[in-house]
C-alpha cells in the first residue's frame, strides 16, 4: 500500500469517528465508531504504530460489545408498570 492510500485511510477513519459523535442514536454512533476504529487498526498496522493498533482494537471490541447489549435490550419486551 502506498503512503497516499495509508494517509487517505487515516482521514477516512478520522471522518467516521468524528461523524459518529453527530449520530442521532447510540446504535449509529457505535456502528460508525466501529467502522472508524477498524480502519485505524489497519492504519496502525500499515504505519507500524502499535499504540494506534492497540487503542483502536480495544475501542472496536468495546463498541461491538455495547452494540450487542443495545440490540439485546431492544429485542427484549419491556415490562409494564
Residue pairs with C-beta under 8 A, 6 or more apart in sequence:
1 46
6 43
6 46
6 47
9 39
9 42
9 43
9 46
10 39
10 40
10 43
12 36
12 39
13 36
13 37
13 39
13 40
13 43
14 36
15 36
16 32
16 33
16 35
16 36
16 39
17 32
17 33
17 36
17 37
17 40
19 32
19 36
20 28
20 29
20 30
20 31
20 32
20 33
20 36
21 29
23 29
23 32
26 70
27 67
27 70
27 71
30 63
30 66
30 67
30 70
31 63
31 67
33 59
33 63
34 60
34 63
34 64
34 67
37 56
37 57
37 59
37 60
37 63
38 56
38 60
40 52
40 56
41 52
41 53
41 56
41 57
41 60
43 49
43 52
44 50
44 51
44 52
44 53
44 56
45 53
